[in-house]
Amino acid sequence: PKQVSFNTKVMLVNFGKGEEMHCLNLLAKLRNANIPSEIYSDHDKLKKQFSYANNRGIPYVLIIGESEIAANKVVLKNMLTGEQKDIPEIELITELLQA
């Protein structure tokens, strides 16, 4: 039903095994900070993962690929505005708590 609301605030994109392990560690940190979060269950195409987030009403998506992992940053996409920005991984929790 449309009246059901989901409480996930951020979804982590799943690019594959290597990135998934990094994302699972980050997911634990987000949940420990009481930020409702989840990781997409499979490494499907990005468009399908974004559609899933839109359909669930998830306001933020984290994009973390090999280059982001190497640079210790994440890409935070606001699903309502389409805006995305690079954030140092260490600042992510503060950024999401203020959002």
C-alpha positions in Angstrom: 0.0 0.0 0.0 1.2 3.5 -0.8 0.4 4.7 2.8 3.1 2.4 4.1 6.3 4.3 4.6 9.8 2.8 4.7 12.3 4.1 7.2 15.5 3.4 5.3 17.4 6.7 5.0 20.2 5.5 2.9 20.9 2.6 0.5 24.3 1.5 -0.5 24.7 0.6 -4.2 26.2 -2.9 -4.8 28.8 -3.0 -7.5 30.1 -6.5 -6.7 32.1 -8.6 -4.3 35.1 -6.3 -3.7 33.0 -3.2 -3.1 30.3 -5.2 -1.2 32.8 -6.1 1.5 33.7 -2.5 2.0 30.1 -1.5 1.9 29.1 -4.0 4.6 31.7 -2.5 6.9 30.3 0.9 6.3 26.7 -0.4 6.7 27.6 -1.6 10.2 29.0 1.9 11.1 25.8 3.6 9.8 23.6 1.3 11.7 25.7 1.8 14.9 25.0 5.5 14.4 21.3 4.8 14.3 21.0 5.7 10.6 18.5 3.3 9.0 20.4 1.9 6.1 20.6 -1.1 3.8 22.7 -2.4 0.9 21.1 -3.5 -2.4 21.0 -7.3 -2.3 22.6 -8.0 -5.7 25.0 -6.3 -8.1 22.4 -5.4 -10.7 22.7 -2.5 -13.1 22.8 0.9 -11.5 19.6 2.0 -13.0 17.7 -0.9 -11.5 19.3 -0.1 -8.0 18.2 3.5 -8.3 14.7 2.5 -9.3 14.5 0.3 -6.3 15.5 3.2 -4.0 12.9 5.5 -5.7 10.2 2.9 -5.4 10.9 2.4 -1.7 11.1 6.2 -1.1 14.7 6.0 0.1 16.0 9.6 0.1 19.8 8.9 -0.2 21.9 6.5 -2.1 25.6 5.9 -1.5 27.8 5.1 -4.5 31.0 3.5 -3.6 33.1 2.0 -6.4 36.8 1.1 -6.6 37.9 4.7 -7.1 35.9 5.9 -4.1 37.3 3.2 -1.9 40.9 4.1 -3.0 40.2 7.8 -2.2 38.4 7.1 1.1 35.3 8.9 -0.1 31.8 8.2 -1.1 29.3 9.7 -3.5 26.1 10.7 -1.7 23.1 11.1 -4.1 20.0 12.9 -3.0 17.2 11.0 -4.7 14.7 13.8 -4.3 16.8 16.5 -6.0 19.2 14.4 -8.0 22.1 16.3 -6.5 25.2 14.2 -5.7 28.4 15.1 -4.0 31.7 13.6 -3.0 32.2 13.3 0.8 35.2 12.0 2.7 34.0 8.7 4.2 35.0 9.9 7.7 32.4 12.7 7.4 29.5 10.6 6.1 27.8 9.9 9.4 27.8 13.6 10.4 26.5 14.5 6.9 23.6 12.0 7.1 22.7 13.0 10.7 22.4 16.6 9.6 20.3 15.7 6.5 
